[in-house]
Amino acid sequence: MTSPTLPTASAPDTARLLLGVLLPTIVKGPIIRRPWAVGLAARLDLDTRAVGIVRSIHAKHPAGPLMLKLPIRRQAIVLAPEDANTVLARSPEPFTPASSEKRAALSHFQPANVLITRGPLRTVRRALQEQVLDTDHPVHHLADRFVPVVEEEMLELLAGAVRSGSLPWDDFLDAWYRVVRRVVFGDHARDDKDLTAMVIRLRKDGNWAFLKPVRTKTRRRFLARITEELANAEPGSLAAVMAAAPKGDGAEPADQVPQWLFAFDPAGMATFRALTVLATHPEAMAAARREVDGDTSGRRVLPYLRAAILESLRLWPTTPMILRQTTQPVQWERGLMPADCGVLVYAPYFHRDERSLRSAHSFSPERWLTEEDDGWPLVPFSDGPVVCPGKQLVLLVTSAALAALVAGHDFRVEEGQALDPERPLPGTMDNYSVRLGVSGRS
């Protein structure tokens, strides 16, 4: 007996999802953000509308994944929290993260990266990533090297901001890129803006995925630079750990490094957004400073500030579309999902569900310090066996940056969106338009 297929959305509902959810997310830039599109989304409140669209369609189809009515692409969207957890828990088989769309996008700058690898090679590349990034440890074994780098760059940034009286996003991003280059490659790469420019150029192409040909010469030159860095790795850098790590056949170490540069970029965005919220939320700022003032870990273990980063990512996910693709037919209670079917977990829908989450539209880092929301798909770093291997390292670096910023300085929002602790926070945070006033801590 043939199993029934999963329910399929109507053509109008499919169009609503495509135009109101997928299109705005893609236009904002899935690989690197387009500032004008983020600003437009903020002005039109497109992300809040997108969550509303998913909610209304979920009400029509309360159980099971939903197939979309598309002519050439088999695509499903996951609407129920338990189904989202199932998809993430059963990755990479039968739900591979190496979806067709992701492979097309990331191949522009890291064609042999673990994220777009399937089969036995994926196991080899994932093991290498986990070893270098200390995936299972909250404090990376090079924390004594990385934390001072973060503090040094943040203090230099603050000195300039105090002189000018303000801290715009662009200045923060320049300092953040210096941190990233020093952590990944060492001090000698601090001012190597050409390397950063190359990966930015290739990531912009990645936004177009299938629609833009790969700049093969630029990609070759970029990966050659990475290979050279690994061959001459500076002690105390991630590159040095990578160079020294045992590697299985097909590990392609040079192709694993660009993902660190990619992932650290949205981490900086989450840090600046968290700082902006702290500047407008006195109680949260007070809690952050109590932790910093009482810290005895050398800023290696800062639970509240790590939670503040996680909360920033919950409110404004830097990876709103978690993509999977079935490697074989998958049987669900309501029907069969075919092989080679795209699967979308739209994180903002689960992250902003006020029916199930306390203070869903408020800044509440405390939620990450309790078991209150355990089991609910709050997935800023994805989840399950393919959770981001750099999660703990990112939280170490970003919380150290926040600590350095708030320890001795006050901030206020001079330009940008109004953030009121008494009102729901906006669905989109336009960090590109934010300018923070800076002064010594009162």
KOLZALO-255965 format. One line per 4 residues: their letters; for each residue x negated, y negated, z negated of C-alpha. Coordinates in nm, 3 decimals, decimal comma. Layout:
BEGIN
a	X Y Z | ...
% end
This chain:
BEGIN
mtsp	0,000 0,000 0,000 | -0,139 -0,338 0,099 | -0,175 -0,591 -0,183 | 0,009 -0,919 -0,133
tlpt	-0,202 -1,224 -0,074 | -0,210 -1,509 -0,320 | 0,058 -1,780 -0,299 | -0,018 -2,054 -0,046
asap	0,044 -2,425 -0,094 | 0,284 -2,591 0,145 | 0,144 -2,802 0,426 | 0,242 -3,128 0,248
dtar	0,080 -3,016 -0,080 | -0,232 -2,904 0,106 | -0,248 -3,245 0,270 | -0,210 -3,415 -0,070
lllg	-0,502 -3,213 -0,207 | -0,718 -3,281 0,096 | -0,647 -3,653 0,115 | -0,606 -3,734 -0,253
vllp	-0,861 -3,503 -0,418 | -1,120 -3,365 -0,177 | -1,161 -3,664 0,054 | -1,229 -3,928 -0,216
tivk	-1,479 -3,696 -0,385 | -1,661 -3,630 -0,059 | -1,661 -3,997 0,040 | -1,818 -4,091 -0,296
gpii	-2,104 -3,857 -0,205 | -2,137 -3,498 -0,326 | -2,518 -3,495 -0,311 | -2,602 -3,860 -0,378
rrpw	-2,346 -4,125 -0,464 | -2,250 -4,405 -0,227 | -2,220 -4,711 -0,453 | -1,955 -4,884 -0,236
avgl	-1,737 -4,572 -0,248 | -1,771 -4,537 -0,625 | -1,672 -4,902 -0,663 | -1,371 -4,854 -0,438
aarl	-1,264 -4,543 -0,628 | -1,287 -4,737 -0,953 | -1,082 -5,030 -0,822 | -0,811 -4,803 -0,682
dldt	-0,826 -4,557 -0,975 | -0,856 -4,272 -0,725 | -0,989 -4,015 -0,972 | -0,693 -4,062 -1,205
ravg	-0,463 -4,021 -0,906 | -0,648 -3,707 -0,802 | -0,596 -3,550 -1,144 | -0,226 -3,638 -1,117
ivrs	-0,201 -3,467 -0,778 | -0,358 -3,146 -0,911 | -0,128 -3,154 -1,212 | 0,186 -3,189 -1,003
ihak	0,085 -2,900 -0,776 | -0,011 -2,687 -1,077 | 0,341 -2,744 -1,213 | 0,479 -2,581 -0,898
hpag	0,234 -2,290 -0,920 | 0,165 -2,236 -1,292 | -0,017 -1,901 -1,261 | -0,306 -1,781 -1,050
plml	-0,529 -1,944 -0,787 | -0,355 -2,115 -0,499 | -0,452 -2,075 -0,134 | -0,449 -2,387 0,082
klpi	-0,275 -2,395 0,418 | -0,573 -2,455 0,645 | -0,609 -2,346 1,009 | -0,972 -2,229 1,015
rrqa	-1,096 -2,213 0,655 | -0,984 -1,974 0,381 | -0,984 -2,193 0,072 | -0,836 -2,159 -0,277
ivla	-0,810 -2,399 -0,569 | -0,810 -2,278 -0,929 | -0,538 -2,441 -1,139 | -0,516 -2,243 -1,464
peda	-0,791 -2,272 -1,728 | -0,818 -1,897 -1,774 | -0,873 -1,856 -1,400 | -1,146 -2,120 -1,401
ntvl	-1,320 -1,929 -1,680 | -1,286 -1,606 -1,482 | -1,443 -1,755 -1,169 | -1,738 -1,896 -1,365
arsp	-1,786 -1,581 -1,575 | -1,788 -1,361 -1,262 | -2,049 -1,562 -1,075 | -2,266 -1,491 -0,876
epft	-2,073 -1,173 -0,785 | -1,808 -1,175 -0,651 | -1,797 -1,557 -0,676 | -2,126 -1,678 -0,531
pass	-2,234 -2,038 -0,589 | -2,399 -2,026 -0,245 | -2,087 -2,145 -0,065 | -2,101 -2,240 0,302
ekra	-2,055 -2,611 0,221 | -2,324 -2,611 -0,046 | -2,570 -2,428 0,178 | -2,513 -2,678 0,456
alsh	-2,563 -2,973 0,220 | -2,861 -2,853 0,018 | -3,046 -2,706 0,316 | -3,131 -3,063 0,414
fqpa	-3,397 -3,072 0,141 | -3,425 -2,732 -0,033 | -3,335 -2,454 0,213 | -3,462 -2,169 -0,007
nvli	-3,333 -2,299 -0,341 | -3,172 -2,061 -0,587 | -2,839 -2,247 -0,568 | -2,789 -2,145 -0,206
trgp	-2,946 -1,800 -0,228 | -2,757 -1,471 -0,236 | -2,853 -1,115 -0,322 | -3,179 -0,990 -0,481
lrtv	-3,373 -1,305 -0,389 | -3,137 -1,506 -0,603 | -3,236 -1,301 -0,907 | -3,605 -1,370 -0,841
rral	-3,554 -1,744 -0,797 | -3,320 -1,778 -1,094 | -3,569 -1,599 -1,321 | -3,841 -1,843 -1,216
qeqv	-3,618 -2,144 -1,285 | -3,519 -2,015 -1,627 | -3,879 -1,947 -1,723 | -4,005 -2,293 -1,623
ldtd	-3,709 -2,485 -1,766 | -3,689 -2,292 -2,094 | -3,322 -2,230 -2,026 | -3,255 -2,044 -2,351
hpvh	-3,422 -2,298 -2,580 | -3,268 -2,630 -2,693 | -3,617 -2,781 -2,720 | -3,847 -2,729 -2,422
hlad	-4,196 -2,609 -2,513 | -4,336 -2,929 -2,356 | -4,110 -3,157 -2,561 | -4,413 -3,304 -2,739
rfvp	-4,526 -3,427 -2,399 | -4,190 -3,525 -2,249 | -4,034 -3,721 -2,535 | -4,321 -3,976 -2,560
vvee	-4,297 -4,026 -2,182 | -3,927 -4,105 -2,215 | -3,984 -4,343 -2,505 | -4,269 -4,524 -2,332
emle	-4,066 -4,590 -2,018 | -3,751 -4,690 -2,206 | -3,944 -4,934 -2,426 | -4,104 -5,091 -2,120
llag	-3,760 -5,119 -1,962 | -3,625 -5,285 -2,278 | -3,911 -5,533 -2,293 | -3,825 -5,650 -1,943
avrs	-3,453 -5,659 -2,022 | -3,509 -5,873 -2,332 | -3,719 -6,117 -2,131 | -3,452 -6,150 -1,864
gslp	-3,162 -6,115 -2,105 | -2,989 -5,833 -1,919 | -3,016 -5,473 -1,804 | -2,857 -5,393 -1,467
wddf	-2,819 -5,039 -1,333 | -3,093 -5,080 -1,072 | -3,355 -5,166 -1,336 | -3,251 -4,868 -1,545
ldaw	-3,269 -4,640 -1,240 | -3,623 -4,753 -1,156 | -3,734 -4,669 -1,510 | -3,546 -4,339 -1,500
yrvv	-3,720 -4,236 -1,178 | -4,055 -4,305 -1,346 | -3,953 -4,072 -1,628 | -3,848 -3,803 -1,381
rrvv	-4,169 -3,819 -1,178 | -4,385 -3,801 -1,491 | -4,188 -3,511 -1,639 | -4,186 -3,314 -1,313
fgdh	-4,531 -3,396 -1,172 | -4,729 -3,579 -1,443 | -4,852 -3,932 -1,508 | -5,028 -3,963 -1,173
ardd	-4,687 -3,960 -0,999 | -4,540 -4,240 -1,212 | -4,534 -4,495 -0,931 | -4,502 -4,256 -0,636
kdlt	-4,190 -4,417 -0,495 | -4,256 -4,266 -0,153 | -4,184 -3,919 -0,287 | -3,858 -4,036 -0,441
amvi	-3,766 -4,219 -0,119 | -3,814 -3,899 0,081 | -3,580 -3,693 -0,134 | -3,323 -3,976 -0,139
rlrk	-3,329 -3,993 0,240 | -3,278 -3,618 0,269 | -3,004 -3,617 0,004 | -2,818 -3,886 0,195
dgnw	-2,826 -3,655 0,496 | -2,704 -3,376 0,268 | -2,388 -3,578 0,201 | -2,295 -3,502 0,563
aflk	-2,361 -3,126 0,530 | -2,272 -2,963 0,863 | -2,212 -3,294 1,036 | -2,571 -3,417 1,047
pvrt	-2,875 -3,232 1,181 | -3,158 -3,161 0,941 | -3,457 -3,395 0,958 | -3,692 -3,100 0,991
ktrr	-4,010 -3,309 1,008 | -3,918 -3,512 0,699 | -3,814 -3,197 0,513 | -4,136 -3,023 0,611
rfla	-4,342 -3,321 0,494 | -4,145 -3,341 0,169 | -4,186 -2,972 0,087 | -4,555 -2,994 0,181
rite	-4,593 -3,271 -0,077 | -4,426 -3,050 -0,336 | -4,657 -2,762 -0,245 | -4,957 -2,993 -0,283
elan	-4,835 -3,106 -0,625 | -4,801 -2,744 -0,737 | -5,150 -2,664 -0,610 | -5,297 -2,955 -0,807
aepg	-5,053 -2,954 -1,096 | -5,121 -3,193 -1,381 | -5,126 -3,026 -1,723 | -4,820 -3,106 -1,933
slaa	-4,581 -3,125 -1,637 | -4,307 -2,896 -1,512 | -4,516 -2,852 -1,199 | -4,796 -2,706 -1,410
vmaa	-4,557 -2,461 -1,574 | -4,425 -2,364 -1,233 | -4,776 -2,320 -1,092 | -4,876 -2,091 -1,380
apkg	-4,555 -1,886 -1,395 | -4,546 -1,529 -1,258 | -4,351 -1,524 -0,934 | -4,165 -1,243 -0,767
dgae	-4,169 -1,187 -0,393 | -3,968 -1,456 -0,217 | -3,963 -1,698 -0,512 | -4,042 -1,999 -0,288
padq	-4,154 -2,223 -0,578 | -4,174 -2,542 -0,368 | -3,805 -2,507 -0,281 | -3,706 -2,480 -0,647
vpqw	-3,863 -2,814 -0,748 | -3,638 -3,050 -0,543 | -3,338 -2,938 -0,747 | -3,503 -3,083 -1,056
lfaf	-3,534 -3,421 -0,884 | -3,172 -3,388 -0,768 | -3,033 -3,288 -1,110 | -3,225 -3,551 -1,307
dpag	-3,067 -3,823 -1,092 | -2,706 -3,771 -1,217 | -2,852 -3,717 -1,564 | -2,972 -4,077 -1,552
matf	-2,625 -4,184 -1,444 | -2,474 -4,002 -1,743 | -2,725 -4,171 -1,976 | -2,647 -4,521 -1,852
ralt	-2,274 -4,454 -1,868 | -2,307 -4,324 -2,225 | -2,505 -4,636 -2,317 | -2,232 -4,854 -2,164
vlat	-1,966 -4,678 -2,368 | -2,171 -4,706 -2,687 | -2,205 -5,079 -2,619 | -1,826 -5,113 -2,631
hpea	-1,747 -4,855 -2,904 | -1,884 -4,981 -3,239 | -1,800 -4,665 -3,436 | -1,974 -4,440 -3,186
maaa	-2,277 -4,673 -3,178 | -2,291 -4,667 -3,558 | -2,285 -4,286 -3,556 | -2,560 -4,277 -3,295
rrev	-2,779 -4,511 -3,496 | -2,724 -4,316 -3,818 | -2,860 -4,012 -3,638 | -3,156 -4,199 -3,489
dgdt	-3,244 -4,374 -3,816 | -3,232 -4,046 -4,009 | -3,402 -3,830 -3,748 | -3,688 -3,609 -3,866
sgrr	-3,727 -3,406 -3,547 | -3,928 -3,660 -3,351 | -3,619 -3,711 -3,132 | -3,629 -3,351 -3,018
vlpy	-3,302 -3,248 -3,184 | -3,032 -3,518 -3,173 | -2,695 -3,339 -3,182 | -2,475 -3,650 -3,173
lraa	-2,663 -3,813 -2,886 | -2,664 -3,487 -2,692 | -2,291 -3,475 -2,753 | -2,260 -3,834 -2,627
iles	-2,422 -3,728 -2,299 | -2,189 -3,428 -2,273 | -1,892 -3,653 -2,342 | -2,004 -3,895 -2,071
lrlw	-2,019 -3,600 -1,832 | -1,679 -3,476 -1,944 | -1,516 -3,811 -1,881 | -1,700 -3,874 -1,553
pttp	-1,838 -3,544 -1,415 | -2,133 -3,590 -1,186 | -2,038 -3,255 -1,028 | -1,659 -3,286 -1,006
milr	-1,622 -3,006 -0,750 | -1,759 -2,671 -0,866 | -1,774 -2,456 -0,553 | -1,777 -2,080 -0,521
qttq	-1,719 -1,839 -0,234 | -1,602 -1,480 -0,256 | -1,847 -1,213 -0,143 | -1,570 -0,952 -0,125
pvqw	-1,190 -0,941 -0,167 | -1,088 -1,019 -0,526 | -0,768 -0,888 -0,680 | -0,576 -1,131 -0,900
ergl	-0,256 -1,062 -1,087 | -0,053 -1,252 -0,827 | -0,229 -1,127 -0,518 | -0,548 -1,069 -0,323
mpad	-0,807 -1,336 -0,251 | -0,988 -1,252 0,073 | -1,362 -1,224 0,122 | -1,548 -1,538 0,236
cgvl	-1,284 -1,753 0,070 | -1,394 -2,087 -0,071 | -1,296 -2,142 -0,436 | -1,271 -2,488 -0,590
vyap	-1,273 -2,564 -0,962 | -1,190 -2,935 -0,988 | -1,354 -3,022 -1,320 | -1,182 -3,360 -1,384
yfhr	-0,843 -3,187 -1,399 | -0,953 -2,973 -1,692 | -1,170 -3,243 -1,853 | -0,885 -3,495 -1,869
ders	-0,589 -3,271 -1,966 | -0,429 -3,462 -2,255 | -0,173 -3,182 -2,295 | -0,446 -2,952 -2,423
lrsa	-0,735 -3,176 -2,530 | -0,735 -3,415 -2,822 | -0,831 -3,768 -2,714 | -0,874 -3,654 -2,354
hsfs	-0,919 -4,011 -2,226 | -1,130 -4,137 -2,516 | -1,499 -4,117 -2,597 | -1,520 -3,847 -2,862
perw	-1,866 -3,687 -2,885 | -1,752 -3,506 -3,199 | -1,560 -3,257 -2,985 | -1,893 -3,105 -2,877
ltee	-2,000 -3,054 -3,239 | -1,702 -2,836 -3,333 | -1,536 -2,522 -3,195 | -1,212 -2,710 -3,133
ddgw	-1,221 -2,682 -2,754 | -1,401 -2,348 -2,723 | -1,252 -2,145 -2,442 | -1,129 -2,448 -2,253
plvp	-1,318 -2,511 -1,925 | -1,522 -2,817 -2,021 | -1,797 -2,753 -1,770 | -2,028 -3,053 -1,715
fsdg	-2,315 -2,811 -1,637 | -2,092 -2,541 -1,489 | -2,077 -2,228 -1,706 | -2,127 -1,855 -1,714
pvvc	-2,426 -1,667 -1,570 | -2,502 -1,945 -1,322 | -2,483 -2,232 -1,571 | -2,735 -2,505 -1,485
pgkq	-3,073 -2,364 -1,596 | -3,195 -2,714 -1,681 | -2,906 -2,799 -1,915 | -3,110 -2,801 -2,236
lvll	-3,401 -2,991 -2,081 | -3,164 -3,254 -1,942 | -3,001 -3,296 -2,284 | -3,344 -3,326 -2,447
vtsa	-3,459 -3,601 -2,209 | -3,132 -3,794 -2,195 | -3,075 -3,794 -2,571 | -3,435 -3,910 -2,627
alaa	-3,371 -4,193 -2,380 | -3,052 -4,299 -2,560 | -3,235 -4,288 -2,894 | -3,511 -4,513 -2,766
lvag	-3,257 -4,758 -2,626 | -3,021 -4,793 -2,922 | -3,272 -4,767 -3,207 | -3,382 -5,128 -3,196
hdfr	-3,155 -5,312 -2,954 | -2,797 -5,430 -2,921 | -2,605 -5,411 -2,595 | -2,296 -5,575 -2,456
veeg	-2,124 -5,544 -2,120 | -2,170 -5,867 -1,926 | -2,049 -5,738 -1,588 | -1,857 -5,428 -1,490
qald	-1,544 -5,246 -1,598 | -1,369 -5,331 -1,922 | -1,402 -5,040 -2,165 | -1,174 -5,068 -2,467
perp	-1,191 -4,806 -2,745 | -0,821 -4,865 -2,808 | -0,721 -4,784 -2,449 | -0,770 -4,481 -2,221
lpgt	-1,104 -4,491 -2,045 | -1,087 -4,524 -1,666 | -1,095 -4,220 -1,442 | -1,398 -4,357 -1,256
mdny	-1,699 -4,526 -1,411 | -1,869 -4,760 -1,165 | -2,215 -4,770 -1,321 | -2,351 -4,954 -1,015
svrl	-2,165 -5,272 -1,109 | -2,262 -5,270 -1,478 | -2,494 -5,529 -1,622 | -2,567 -5,502 -1,994
gvsg	-2,674 -5,790 -2,210 | -2,967 -5,691 -2,434 | -3,100 -5,839 -2,756 | -3,289 -5,723 -3,063
rs	-3,086 -5,514 -3,306 | -2,906 -5,727 -3,554
% end
